């Protein structure tokens, strides 16, 4: 029997995920998101691993890009303000 690795939570990206003892579904220990019920543990993990994650990953990359852009804007405005203080004061 092959052991299937449980993927991270698509809701909060936590790796604290496990299969419940009695009901055969995966639950995230951080955000409490639950996956679909399976007939057994292996099916529950397979169903969980098939949940969409691409959108979450793209969203995080977009957020990182926005934060980088915001950081650049803050630095540029800081330099402009510093130049203003040095020239006109």
C-alpha positions in Angstrom: 0.0 0.0 0.0 1.3 3.4 -1.0 1.3 6.3 1.5 -0.2 9.4 0.1 1.3 12.8 1.2 -1.4 15.3 2.3 -1.0 18.6 0.6 -1.1 22.0 2.4 -4.4 23.7 3.2 -5.8 25.7 0.2 -7.5 28.1 2.5 -4.7 29.3 4.8 -1.6 27.4 3.3 -0.9 25.6 6.6 0.7 22.2 6.7 -1.1 21.3 9.9 -3.6 19.0 8.1 -4.7 15.6 9.1 -7.4 12.9 8.5 -10.1 12.6 11.1 -10.3 9.4 13.2 -13.8 8.3 12.3 -15.3 10.2 9.4 -12.6 10.0 6.7 -12.1 13.6 5.7 -9.1 15.9 6.0 -9.2 18.9 8.3 -6.8 21.9 8.7 -5.7 22.3 12.3 -5.2 26.1 11.7 -8.3 27.4 9.9 -10.5 24.3 10.4 -11.3 24.0 6.7 -12.5 20.5 5.9 -12.2 18.5 2.7 -14.8 16.2 1.1 -15.7 12.9 2.8 -14.1 9.8 1.5 -14.9 6.1 1.7 -11.6 5.5 3.5 -8.5 7.5 4.6 -6.7 7.2 1.2 -9.8 8.5 -0.7 -10.2 11.4 1.7 -6.5 12.4 1.2 -6.9 12.1 -2.6 -10.0 14.3 -2.6 -8.3 16.9 -0.4 -5.2 16.9 -2.6 -7.4 17.5 -5.7 -8.9 20.7 -4.2 -7.9 23.8 -6.3 -4.7 25.5 -5.1 -3.5 27.4 -8.2 -5.8 30.4 -7.6 -4.4 30.7 -4.0 -0.8 30.5 -5.2 -1.4 33.1 -8.0 -3.1 35.3 -5.4 -0.1 35.2 -3.1 2.3 36.0 -6.0 0.1 38.9 -6.9 0.1 40.1 -3.3 3.8 39.8 -3.1 4.1 41.9 -6.3 1.8 44.6 -4.8 3.8 44.7 -1.6 7.0 45.1 -3.6 5.5 47.9 -5.7 4.3 49.6 -2.5 7.7 49.4 -1.0 9.3 50.9 -4.1 6.8 53.8 -4.0 7.5 54.4 -0.3 11.2 54.5 -0.9 10.9 56.9 -3.9 8.6 59.3 -2.0 11.0 59.1 1.0 13.9 60.1 -1.3 11.9 62.9 -2.8 11.0 64.2 0.7 14.7 64.0 1.7 15.8 65.9 -1.3 13.1 68.5 -0.5 14.4 68.9 3.0 18.0 69.2 1.9 17.3 71.7 -0.9 14.7 74.0 0.6 15.7 74.0 4.2 
